[in-house]
Amino acid sequence: MDTNAVFFAWNRSIPGREQLSAEHFGQFVQYLDGLQKRAAIDSYEVVFLDPHGGDMNGFFLIRASGAKLTALLGSTEWVTHMMRVVHHLEGAGVVRGVTGPLVRERMELWTKTIPA
């Protein structure tokens, strides 16, 4: 079953590495801008969450076809960014998912699997 989104979230910068996080954030946004200009992804959105006492404080939502997302997540550039992330962010993670019309397909599949 296809996906059309990647959710990349984080908790916070590792204390003492905030400047590194800020620099990498700018570089990552430039990277995503380049991917969008080359049509390697359809779009992306950045969300910073208000302080709430939880363990997720921001995320990127990246949209593209399943094939484009597979290529993205398997690319050396993406893997390099994710390896850099582990050196300055706590609670970082990447999950594939669905948005838009694919949500209906997932929901239909989910309802078919509900035990009787």
Backbone as a printed PyTorch tensor [residue, N CA C, xyz], in Angstrom:
tensor([[[  0.8530,  -1.1760,   0.0000],
         [  0.0000,   0.0000,   0.0000],
         [  0.8970,   1.2370,   0.0000]],

        [[  0.5310,   2.2110,  -0.7980],
         [  1.3570,   3.3910,  -1.0120],
         [  1.2520,   4.3840,   0.1460]],

        [[  2.2610,   5.2330,   0.2490],
         [  2.2540,   6.3590,   1.1750],
         [  2.4950,   7.6210,   0.3610]],

        [[  2.1630,   8.7710,   0.9350],
         [  2.4180,  10.0210,   0.2330],
         [  2.9270,  11.1220,   1.1490]],

        [[  3.4190,  10.7260,   2.3150],
         [  3.9560,  11.7220,   3.2500],
         [  5.0490,  11.1050,   4.1120]],

        [[  5.9770,  11.9570,   4.4960],
         [  6.9960,  11.6080,   5.4890],
         [  6.8790,  12.6240,   6.6130]],

        [[  6.8320,  12.1250,   7.8210],
         [  6.7290,  12.9240,   9.0310],
         [  8.0700,  12.8140,   9.7430]],

        [[  8.7930,  13.9200,   9.8240],
         [ 10.0860,  13.9600,  10.5140],
         [  9.9370,  14.9050,  11.6980]],

        [[  9.9570,  14.3440,  12.9030],
         [  9.6950,  15.1230,  14.1130],
         [ 10.8860,  15.0660,  15.0620]],

        [[ 10.8960,  15.9990,  16.0080],
         [ 11.9550,  16.0420,  17.0060],
         [ 11.4020,  16.5940,  18.3100]],

        [[ 12.1510,  16.3500,  19.3770],
         [ 11.7970,  16.9070,  20.6750],
         [ 12.5010,  18.2520,  20.8630]],

        [[ 13.8160,  18.2260,  21.0230],
         [ 14.5640,  19.4650,  21.2460],
         [ 16.0300,  19.2480,  20.9400]],

        [[ 16.7720,  20.3420,  20.9090],
         [ 18.2150,  20.2410,  20.7340],
         [ 18.8350,  19.6350,  21.9830]],

        [[ 19.8810,  18.8690,  21.7870],
         [ 20.6640,  18.3850,  22.9170],
         [ 21.2810,  19.6180,  23.5800]],

        [[ 21.1510,  19.7630,  24.9130],
         [ 21.7020,  20.9440,  25.5760],
         [ 23.1800,  21.1650,  25.2050]],

        [[ 23.4850,  22.4020,  24.8440],
         [ 24.8310,  22.7640,  24.4240],
         [ 25.0350,  22.6590,  22.9200]],

        [[ 24.0760,  22.0930,  22.2150],
         [ 24.2040,  21.9340,  20.7620],
         [ 23.1360,  22.7190,  19.9950]],

        [[ 22.5710,  23.7120,  20.6390],
         [ 21.5090,  24.5050,  20.0280],
         [ 21.9800,  25.2270,  18.7620]],

        [[ 23.1810,  25.7730,  18.7870],
         [ 23.6950,  26.4800,  17.6100],
         [ 23.8580,  25.5220,  16.4310]],

        [[ 24.3710,  24.3400,  16.6970],
         [ 24.4970,  23.3260,  15.6490],
         [ 23.1240,  22.9740,  15.0810]],

        [[ 22.1210,  22.8400,  15.9480],
         [ 20.7660,  22.5540,  15.4870],
         [ 20.2320,  23.6640,  14.6000]],

        [[ 20.4550,  24.9120,  15.0000],
         [ 19.9780,  26.0490,  14.2050],
         [ 20.6390,  26.0720,  12.8260]],

        [[ 21.9310,  25.8090,  12.7770],
         [ 22.6460,  25.7930,  11.4970],
         [ 22.1400,  24.6550,  10.6150]],

        [[ 21.9930,  23.4870,  11.1980],
         [ 21.5380,  22.3410,  10.4140],
         [ 20.1040,  22.5450,   9.9470]],

        [[ 19.2710,  23.1650,  10.7630],
         [ 17.8930,  23.4450,  10.3640],
         [ 17.8870,  24.2690,   9.0680]],

        [[ 18.6770,  25.3190,   9.0230],
         [ 18.7580,  26.1430,   7.8150],
         [ 19.2380,  25.3510,   6.6130]],

        [[ 20.2170,  24.5020,   6.8160],
         [ 20.7310,  23.6740,   5.7220],
         [ 19.6900,  22.6550,   5.2560]],

        [[ 18.9420,  22.1050,   6.1950],
         [ 17.9160,  21.1180,   5.8440],
         [ 16.7860,  21.7720,   5.0510]],

        [[ 16.3920,  22.9780,   5.4380],
         [ 15.3640,  23.7060,   4.6880],
         [ 15.8570,  23.9960,   3.2690]],

        [[ 17.1040,  24.3890,   3.1220],
         [ 17.6650,  24.6160,   1.7810],
         [ 17.6450,  23.3240,   0.9670]],

        [[ 17.9790,  22.2260,   1.5900],
         [ 17.9460,  20.9110,   0.9400],
         [ 16.5360,  20.6000,   0.4420]],

        [[ 15.5330,  20.7890,   1.3060],
         [ 14.1550,  20.5200,   0.9100],
         [ 13.6880,  21.4810,  -0.1830]],

        [[ 14.0960,  22.7480,  -0.1010],
         [ 13.7800,  23.7040,  -1.1690],
         [ 14.3050,  23.2070,  -2.5110]],

        [[ 15.5290,  22.7120,  -2.5140],
         [ 16.1290,  22.1880,  -3.7380],
         [ 15.3770,  20.9760,  -4.2630]],

        [[ 14.9780,  20.0910,  -3.3610],
         [ 14.2030,  18.9180,  -3.7730],
         [ 12.8760,  19.3360,  -4.4000]],

        [[ 12.2340,  20.3360,  -3.8080],
         [ 10.9590,  20.7950,  -4.3320],
         [ 11.1470,  21.4480,  -5.7100]],

        [[ 12.1800,  22.2390,  -5.8650],
         [ 12.4420,  22.8860,  -7.1610],
         [ 12.7240,  21.8600,  -8.2540]],

        [[ 13.3600,  20.7470,  -7.8940],
         [ 13.6640,  19.6820,  -8.8570],
         [ 12.5160,  18.6870,  -9.0060]],

        [[ 11.4210,  18.9320,  -8.2890],
         [ 10.2410,  18.0600,  -8.2970],
         [ 10.5390,  16.6650,  -7.7450]],

        [[ 11.5570,  16.5540,  -6.8960],
         [ 11.8410,  15.2930,  -6.2190],
         [ 10.8600,  15.0710,  -5.0660]],

        [[ 10.2650,  16.1670,  -4.5610],
         [  9.1520,  16.1150,  -3.6100],
         [  8.1030,  17.1060,  -4.1100]],

        [[  6.8680,  16.9250,  -3.6770],
         [  5.8110,  17.8460,  -4.0830],
         [  5.8250,  19.1090,  -3.2370]],

        [[  5.9480,  18.9270,  -1.9290],
         [  5.9330,  20.0710,  -1.0220],
         [  6.4230,  19.6310,   0.3460]],

        [[  6.6400,  20.6310,   1.1960],
         [  6.9360,  20.3440,   2.5970],
         [  6.4170,  21.4890,   3.4420]],

        [[  6.1970,  21.1730,   4.7020],
         [  5.7380,  22.1730,   5.6530],
         [  6.4890,  21.9500,   6.9540]],

        [[  6.8500,  23.0520,   7.6140],
         [  7.5120,  22.9870,   8.9080],
         [  6.5220,  23.4850,   9.9550]],

        [[  6.4400,  22.7750,  11.0590],
         [  5.5560,  23.1740,  12.1520],
         [  6.3680,  23.1900,  13.4450]],

        [[  6.3530,  24.3320,  14.1300],
         [  6.8870,  24.4290,  15.4850],
         [  5.6930,  24.4350,  16.4270]],

        [[  5.6950,  23.5470,  17.3950],
         [  4.5930,  23.4480,  18.3420],
         [  4.8360,  24.3570,  19.5380]],

        [[  3.7610,  24.9100,  20.0780],
         [  3.8710,  25.7020,  21.3000],
         [  4.2940,  24.7920,  22.4470]],

        [[  4.9990,  25.3360,  23.4430],
         [  5.3740,  24.5170,  24.5980],
         [  4.1310,  23.8740,  25.2270]],

        [[  4.2300,  22.5640,  25.4750],
         [  3.0670,  21.8400,  25.9830],
         [  3.4370,  20.7300,  26.9460]],

        [[  4.7120,  20.5970,  27.2770],
         [  5.1270,  19.5640,  28.2220],
         [  5.3010,  18.1960,  27.6160]],

        [[  5.1200,  18.0800,  26.3030],
         [  5.2620,  16.7900,  25.6360],
         [  6.6570,  16.5930,  25.0870]],

        [[  6.8400,  15.5100,  24.3560],
         [  8.1650,  15.1760,  23.8390],
         [  8.2820,  15.3830,  22.3290]],

        [[  7.3640,  16.1230,  21.7320],
         [  7.4870,  16.5050,  20.3330],
         [  7.2530,  18.0050,  20.2560]],

        [[  8.2210,  18.7130,  19.7140],
         [  8.1330,  20.1670,  19.6790],
         [  8.1640,  20.7460,  18.2780]],

        [[  8.3260,  19.9060,  17.2730],
         [  8.2740,  20.3890,  15.9000],
         [  8.3680,  19.2370,  14.9330]],

        [[  7.9920,  19.5260,  13.6800],
         [  8.0860,  18.4920,  12.6600],
         [  8.0710,  19.0970,  11.2650]],

        [[  8.5720,  18.3200,  10.3340],
         [  8.4420,  18.5760,   8.9060],
         [  7.4410,  17.5640,   8.3740]],

        [[  6.5360,  18.0060,   7.5140],
         [  5.6520,  17.1080,   6.7870],
         [  6.0170,  17.2580,   5.3180]],

        [[  6.5590,  16.1970,   4.7570],
         [  7.0470,  16.2040,   3.3750],
         [  6.0810,  15.3700,   2.5410]],

        [[  5.6200,  15.9490,   1.4360],
         [  4.6450,  15.2560,   0.5830],
         [  5.2540,  14.9210,  -0.7650]],

        [[  4.9840,  13.7130,  -1.2270],
         [  5.4220,  13.2470,  -2.5540],
         [  4.7900,  11.8880,  -2.7930]],

        [[  4.9240,  11.3950,  -3.9970],
         [  4.4370,  10.0400,  -4.2930],
         [  5.2690,   9.0270,  -3.5140]],

        [[  4.7250,   7.8410,  -3.3860],
         [  5.4500,   6.7860,  -2.6860],
         [  6.8070,   6.4990,  -3.2910]],

        [[  6.8760,   6.4820,  -4.6200],
         [  8.1560,   6.2130,  -5.2920],
         [  9.1650,   7.3190,  -5.0050]],

        [[  8.7150,   8.5680,  -5.0230],
         [  9.6300,   9.6770,  -4.7240],
         [ 10.0970,   9.6180,  -3.2740]],

        [[  9.1980,   9.2370,  -2.3690],
         [  9.5870,   9.1390,  -0.9640],
         [ 10.5780,   8.0040,  -0.7370]],

        [[ 10.3870,   6.8950,  -1.4300],
         [ 11.3390,   5.7870,  -1.3220],
         [ 12.7170,   6.2350,  -1.7990]],

        [[ 12.7520,   6.9380,  -2.9120],
         [ 14.0250,   7.4540,  -3.4260],
         [ 14.6340,   8.4460,  -2.4450]],

        [[ 13.8150,   9.3210,  -1.8810],
         [ 14.3050,  10.3090,  -0.9220],
         [ 14.9390,   9.6370,   0.2790]],

        [[ 14.1940,   8.7300,   0.9150],
         [ 14.6780,   8.1040,   2.1460],
         [ 15.8730,   7.1950,   1.9170]],

        [[ 16.0840,   6.7580,   0.6920],
         [ 17.2320,   5.9220,   0.3710],
         [ 18.4280,   6.6950,  -0.1510]],

        [[ 18.2830,   8.0040,  -0.2890],
         [ 19.3700,   8.8060,  -0.8600],
         [ 20.4730,   9.0660,   0.1680]],

        [[ 21.6730,   9.1890,  -0.3250],
         [ 22.8160,   9.4920,   0.5390],
         [ 22.6180,  10.8220,   1.2530]],

        [[ 22.0390,  11.8040,   0.5640],
         [ 21.8400,  13.1240,   1.1680],
         [ 20.8880,  13.0440,   2.3600]],

        [[ 19.7740,  12.3230,   2.1930],
         [ 18.8220,  12.1880,   3.2960],
         [ 19.4660,  11.4610,   4.4700]],

        [[ 20.1060,  10.3500,   4.1920],
         [ 20.7270,   9.5660,   5.2670],
         [ 21.7870,  10.3980,   5.9860]],

        [[ 22.5420,  11.1800,   5.2470],
         [ 23.5500,  12.0560,   5.8610],
         [ 22.8880,  13.0610,   6.7900]],

        [[ 21.8030,  13.6890,   6.3420],
         [ 21.0870,  14.6330,   7.2240],
         [ 20.5980,  13.9330,   8.4820]],

        [[ 20.0510,  12.7360,   8.3360],
         [ 19.5380,  12.0230,   9.5070],
         [ 20.6630,  11.6110,  10.4470]],

        [[ 21.8290,  11.2680,   9.9030],
         [ 22.9710,  10.9390,  10.7620],
         [ 23.4570,  12.1790,  11.5070]],

        [[ 23.4220,  13.3180,  10.8600],
         [ 23.7890,  14.5750,  11.5280],
         [ 22.8080,  14.8990,  12.6490]],

        [[ 21.5370,  14.6140,  12.4100],
         [ 20.4890,  14.9080,  13.3830],
         [ 20.7540,  14.2210,  14.7190]],

        [[ 21.2220,  12.9880,  14.6860],
         [ 21.4210,  12.2600,  15.9480],
         [ 22.4950,  12.8930,  16.8200]],

        [[ 23.3220,  13.7550,  16.2410],
         [ 24.3760,  14.4170,  17.0070],
         [ 23.8990,  15.6870,  17.7040]],

        [[ 22.6970,  16.1790,  17.3620],
         [ 22.2690,  17.4270,  18.0020],
         [ 20.7950,  17.5080,  18.3760]],

        [[ 19.9770,  16.5030,  18.0420],
         [ 18.5590,  16.5350,  18.4120],
         [ 18.1950,  15.3350,  19.2750]],

        [[ 17.3320,  15.5840,  20.2440],
         [ 16.7510,  14.5060,  21.0420],
         [ 15.3930,  14.1390,  20.4560]],

        [[ 15.0780,  12.8580,  20.4820],
         [ 13.7570,  12.4010,  20.0940],
         [ 13.4170,  12.5720,  18.6320]],

        [[ 14.4240,  12.5650,  17.7630],
         [ 14.1500,  12.7070,  16.3330],
         [ 13.6810,  11.3770,  15.7580]],

        [[ 12.7350,  11.4540,  14.8330],
         [ 12.2410,  10.2420,  14.1950],
         [ 11.5580,  10.5380,  12.8810]],

        [[ 11.5430,   9.5240,  12.0210],
         [ 10.9460,   9.6280,  10.6940],
         [  9.9220,   8.5110,  10.5370]],

        [[  8.7210,   8.8820,  10.0660],
         [  7.6550,   7.9170,   9.8390],
         [  6.9750,   8.2510,   8.5190]],

        [[  6.7020,   7.2200,   7.7110],
         [  5.9090,   7.4170,   6.4910],
         [  4.4410,   7.3480,   6.8370]],

        [[  3.6200,   8.0460,   6.0580],
         [  2.1930,   8.0410,   6.3160],
         [  1.4030,   8.4480,   5.0900]],

        [[  0.1380,   8.6980,   5.3010],
         [ -0.7450,   9.0730,   4.2050],
         [ -1.5010,  10.3450,   4.5590]],

        [[ -1.8470,  11.0990,   3.5130],
         [ -2.6740,  12.2910,   3.6270],
         [ -3.6680,  12.2840,   2.4740]],

        [[ -4.5910,  13.2210,   2.5190],
         [ -5.5140,  13.4070,   1.4120],
         [ -6.3140,  12.1570,   1.1020]],

        [[ -6.4640,  11.8450,  -0.2010],
         [ -7.3130,  10.7230,  -0.6060],
         [ -6.8290,   9.3680,  -0.0960]],

        [[ -5.5440,   9.2410,   0.2010],
         [ -5.0440,   7.9550,   0.6980],
         [ -5.5410,   7.6520,   2.1110]],

        [[ -5.9660,   8.6840,   2.8510],
         [ -6.5170,   8.4530,   4.1800],
         [ -7.7840,   7.6080,   4.0740]],

        [[ -8.6240,   7.9080,   3.1010],
         [ -9.8630,   7.1260,   2.9180],
         [ -9.5290,   5.6660,   2.6510]],

        [[ -8.5480,   5.4050,   1.7930],
         [ -8.1570,   4.0230,   1.4990],
         [ -7.6880,   3.3120,   2.7620]],

        [[ -6.8630,   3.9960,   3.5630],
         [ -6.3780,   3.3870,   4.8060],
         [ -7.5200,   3.1260,   5.7760]],

        [[ -8.4270,   4.0870,   5.8670],
         [ -9.5510,   3.9240,   6.7850],
         [-10.4320,   2.7570,   6.3550]],

        [[-10.6610,   2.6060,   5.0560],
         [-11.4480,   1.4750,   4.5580],
         [-10.7600,   0.1550,   4.8930]],

        [[ -9.4500,   0.1110,   4.7110],
         [ -8.7110,  -1.1070,   5.0520],
         [ -8.7800,  -1.3710,   6.5500]],

        [[ -8.6290,  -0.3290,   7.3420],
         [ -8.6650,  -0.4730,   8.7910],
         [-10.0140,  -1.0190,   9.2490]],

        [[-11.1030,  -0.4640,   8.6960],
         [-12.4280,  -0.9260,   9.1290],
         [-12.6760,  -2.3680,   8.7240]],

        [[-12.0880,  -2.8110,   7.6220],
         [-12.2350,  -4.2070,   7.2030],
         [-11.5200,  -5.1670,   8.1450]],

        [[-10.5410,  -4.6720,   8.8780],
         [ -9.7590,  -5.5510,   9.7610],
         [-10.2460,  -5.5430,  11.2040]],

        [[-11.3050,  -4.7950,  11.4980],
         [-11.8190,  -4.7470,  12.8640],
         [-12.4040,  -6.1220,  13.2070]],

        [[-11.9550,  -6.7200,  14.3090],
         [-12.4890,  -8.0310,  14.6950],
         [-13.9820,  -7.9430,  14.9780]],

        [[-14.6870,  -8.9920,  14.6040],
         [-16.1500,  -9.0270,  14.8130],
         [-16.4910,  -9.3460,  16.2420]]])
